Amino acid sequence: MTSSSNPGRRFGLPRRKRVLLALAYYEHRMHLGAARYAREANWILDTRMAHYGALPDDWEGDGILALVLPNRPDLTRYLRRTRVPIVALTADVERLAAGRVILDNRRMGRLAAEHLLEHGFRHLAFFKCTDYTDVRGREAGFAAAVEAAGLTYARLDWHAVEQKNPRRPMLPWLVRQLRRLPKPLGLMAQSDHRAYSVINACETAGLAIPEQVAVVGVDNDPYTCEFAPVPLTSIDSNRAELAYRGAELLDRLMHGQPAPSEPILIPPVGLITRRSSDILAIEHPEVAKAVGFIWRHYGERIGVADVVKATSMSRCMLYGAFKQYVGRTMREELERKRIEHARHLLLASSDKVYHIARECGFASGEQFCRAFARVTGSTPSAFRAAPGERQNDVG
């Protein structure tokens, strides 16, 4: 590079780092996270490939932030030939000398399963269309949570089917699979895009969402989730933070520090409930009434006695049935809903803890703080101060 092309050198300023953002497909939140760090670090960020996927054969620089997938061998070869530090934002490509910052996919799978279990679903399924490491991690977390609840799940493995018969159309196959499974069914898809396919298949099969099939996706893409035929519940995988933390690690590597021996895990932000799963799947009608009453009135000063009055069962009989069908006592479910709502208010508002306590149905701030610490292991103030570490502890 000549001095005329780098004005900073003429005035004795330090040379700015040149970093390539090499994404196998465009993801606007990852672009945002990388760009935010680049601005803070005063990098020159080359984003040509982020948009079009074409390898820039004229690029020369100091480091590469890459999202690599097995279906892009050209990108993998390009990265293996380069001699600059690399940070990969996925675990899928082997034999690549790179630092790694990856999503906590097992935690996402667990969040989806716990959400469906908390909504009363006992028939569960996982829909996958690829066998990438990220997808295997999501299924592993989903399976672990389901098995911990003493249940099993059905695997709808389109990837395996397609490997045997690449010409076979997905939609008729998926319609048949959904029709044969017991209802009500709670299903996690590997991504929002694949969850959209499930919604289309349910429409073709005449299956109501969420009454017969509840659907959860991954990535919380606002355009996909909000404008789907049925607004889609999804896990915010935290992709902006993934790219930001990846850029942070790349900065350290470009300054000579070694890559960590294990990947850095980025936890999901949480699960955002929309209509595709916003239903109670409880076969016992009186227990369903009790849960519905709790969900509608948890922000009021109610107790177990009020829940019992909303049903036609005695307290003793309802207690046993509730525990059997929900897996928690009425008091535990009431507290869980209050803490869940409080968690969102702590992150989304600057309201004082006392006001949040009252809005969530607690008699006092002291009662709220004790309950919050018991459930989350944190005080409300500490939770609000460190949301990246705490916001998945509940729900």
N, C-alpha and C positions, 0 to 999 in steps of 0.2 A: 504494500500500500504506500503510495507516495504521500509526501507531506501535504500536497495540495488537496488530496482527498480526505485528509484528516486535519481539519483546522485546529483541533485541540493541541496537536503536537507542536504547531508553530508557536503557540503561546505557552508551552511548557505544562499543559494540563495533562492529567493521566489519561491514557487511552481507554475509551469505553469498551467494555466487553461486548462481543457480538455473539448472540445466542440464537439458535434455530429452534423454532417451535415445530416439531415434526409429528403431526397427528395423522394416524391412519384414516381417520374420518373427522369431520369438523364437529366440535362440541363447544358451544359458545361460552359455557361456564368455565371450562378449562382454559379457553382463550383469555377470559376475564381474569382468572386467578394468576396466570402466567404474566399477563400484561401489567397487573397491579404490582407484582414483585419487581418486574423489569423497570417500571417507573421509579420505584423506591431505590433500586440498585443502580439506576442510571445506565442500564443496558441499552444496546441497540437490538431490538427483538425482531427477527425476521419471521413474519407470519404468512409468507406466500404459500407454504405447503399446508398450513393449517386450513386454508380455504379450499384449495384445489387438489391437494394430495399429490401433486407432481413434485418429484425430487428436484431441488435446485442445484443443477450441476456446476453452477458458478459460485456456490457459497463457500466462503472461507471465514472461520470464526473461532470462538473459544470454547463453546459448549453446546450441547444439544439436549433439549427437553423433549422426550419422545413418548407417544402412545403407540405401541407396537402390537400388531395382531398377527396370528399365523397366516392369515390370508393375504398378507402383504410381504411376500419374500423379498421383493425389490427393496423395500425399506430396511428390512433386516440386513440384507447384504450391504447396503449403504452404510448402516451404522457400524457393522463389523469392520469395514475398511477404514473408518475414520480414526484419527488419533487424538481426538479431543475428549474431555470428560463427557459422559452421558448419564442422564437420569431417566430411567424408564418408569412410566406410570401404570404399568401392568406387569403381572408375573408370568405372562404367557410365553415369552420367547426365551429359549434356553441358549446357553453358550454365547451370551452377550455380556461383555464386561461393562457393567453399569451399576450405579446405585439405583435402588428401587424404592419408590413411594407408591403404595397401593391402597385401594379401598378395603375396608374391613367387611368383606363380603359375607363371612359367617355371621357377623352381627346383624347384617341386613336380613339374612334368612331367618334368624331368630326373631327379629322384630316382627316380620310378617306373620310367622307362625303364632307368636304370642298374641298378636292383634286378632287373628281369626279365632284362636282358642278363647280369648276373652269375650268375643262376641258369640260364643256358644257353639261354634262349629266343631263337629266331631268327625265329619267326613272331609278329608283334606287331600289336596293334590298340588304337585309342582310341575309346571310346564316349561320345557327347555327346548331350544332349537339349535344350540351349539354346545360344544363340549369344552369351551374355554375355561381356564383356571378360575376366572371370576365367577362363572356360572356354577362350576362345581362347588366353590366355596359357599355360594348362596344356598344351594341345595343342601349342603352339609349342615349349615346352621339351621335351616328349616327342619331337616330331619331330626337333628338333636333335640330341638324344642318339642317337636311332635312326640318323639319317643319318650322324652321326660314326662310328658302328660299321659303316658301309658297308651298311646294311640299309634296308628300306622297311617301312611299316606300313599296315594297313587302317583306314580311317575308317568307323566305324559311326555315321552321322549321322541319328539319329532326328528331330532338329529339322527338317532339310530335308524328310524324308518327311512329317512332320506338317503342315508348311506347305502342302504340295500336297494332302494329304487329311486334314483334321482328325479325321475320323470313324474313321480306320484304327486298329485296336488295336495296341499296341506288341508284346505278348508273341509272337504268331505271327511277326511280322516279325523280331524279335530272334532267335528260335529258328532261323529259316531262315538268317540271317546267320552265326550261330555254327556251324551245321552245315556250311556251305560252305567255311569258312576252314580252312587247313591246320593240323594239330596236331603237337606240342603248341603251344598258343597262349598267349601272355602278353598280358593285356588290362588297360589302365588305364581306369577309368570316371571321369567328371568329378567325382563325389562318392560318399560312402558310400551315400547313398540310391539312386543310379543303379547302383552296384555290386551292391546287393541285388537289383535287377531282373535283372542279369546272372546272379547265382546262381540265381534262380528260373527263368530261361530255360534255363540249363544243366540243371537238374533235369528240366524238361519235355522237353528234347532228348535226355536220357539221356547227357549229357556229364559225365565225372567231374572234380571239382575237388579238387586242383589237377593231377591226372595229365594231363588233356586240355586244360583251360583254367585258367590261373592268373589270379587277379583281384586288382587293387589299387584301393582307393578313396582318397578325400581327406576329411579332417577328423578322423579317428580318434574318431568319436563312440562312446563305450564301449558304449552300449546297442545300437547298430546292429552294431558290429563283433564284440563278444563273443557276442551272442546270435543272430547270423545262422545259417542252416542249416549253413554252413561258416564258422568264425570268420575274419573279414575282415582281411587286411593293409591298412594304411591309412597315409597321411601325416598326421602331426599338423601342421595348418596354422598353429597358434599364434594362435588367435582371441582368447584372453584377452589376450595381449600386444598384438594389433592394437588392441583397444578401449582398453587402458591407454595405449598410445602416442598413440592418437587423442585421448584425454582430455587428455593432457599437451600436445599441440599446441593443443587448444582453449583451454586455460588461458592459453597464450602469446597467442593471438589476442584473448582477452577482456581482456588487459592491454595491447592496442594494438600488439603486434608483427605484422609482415606474415606472410602465409602463404608457405611455401617455393614456389619456382617449379615444382619437380618433386615428385611424390608421394614420401612416405617409404615405403620398402619394408620389410616385416616378413618375415624368413626363416622357413621352416618349422622346427619342432623336429627333425624327422627322420621316418624311415619305421619303423613298428612292424610287424614280421613276425608274421603268424599263419598258420593252416593253409592259407588260400586261395592262398598262393603259395610255401609252404615245401616246395619240391621242386626237384630237379635235372633240367633238361630238356636232357639231352645224349644225342645219338643214338649216339655211340661208346661201347659198353659198358665197355671198359677205362678210358677217360677218366672215365666216370661213377663207376667204382669208385674211381679215384684221388681225384676231388673229394670223394666221399662219405667216404673215409678221412680226408682233410684236415679236413673239417667236423666229423667225430666226435672227432678226436684232436688238434686244434690246440692245446689247452690242455696237452698233454703235451710232453715233450722229444723231439719227432720231427724228422726232417729229410727231405730229398728221397729218400734211400736207403730210408727206411721206407715212403714213398709208393710207390716202385717195387716193393718187395716185396709190397705189397698187391694187385698186378696180375700178369698173366701176360706182360707185355711187357718188353722190354729198356729200359734207361734211355734210350738214344738214340731208340728208336722212340716211347716214351711221351712223351718231351720234345716231339717234333715234333707228335704227335697232340694233346697237351694244349694246346700253343700255338695250334693250329689251331681247336680246338673251344671253348676257354675264352677265348682272347684274352690270356692271361697265362701266365707260366711257373709251374711247380709251386712254386718258392720264393716268387714274387710272390703267389700265391694263399694260401699258408700265412701269409705276413706280413700280407696283407690281412685274413684272418679274425682273426688275433691282435690287430691294431690295432683292428678293428671292435669286438671284445669289450672291449678295454681302454677304448675310448672310452665305452662304456656304463657300465663299472665306475667310471670317473672321475666321471661325472655322477651315478650312482645311489648311490655309497657314499663314505665318508670314509676308506677303506683307504689305507694308505701306498703310495706308488708302487712300492716294492720288492715288496710283497705282490701288487699287481696284476700286476706283471711276471711273477712266478712262476706266478700263476694262469692267465696267458695263454700260458705255454709258453716264455717267454724265460729264458735262462740267468742273466741278471743285470739289475739295475736300469739299469746303464749301457747294456747292449745294447738294452733296451727304449726308453730315452730317445732313443738314436740313431735307431732304426727309426721311432719315433713322429714325431720331428722331420722325418725324411726324407719320410714319407708325408703328414703334415698341415701341415708348415711351422710347427709350434708345439711347445713343450715340454709334457709332461703337466700340469705345474703351471699353466701359462698357459691351457691348454685348460680345465682345471677352474675356473679363476677367471673365465673369460669364456665360458660355455657358449652364450650367445645368438649369439656371433660365430663359434664354432668347431664346434659340434656337427654341422654338416652337411658338414664337410670330408672325411669318410670315408664309404665305403659308398654 
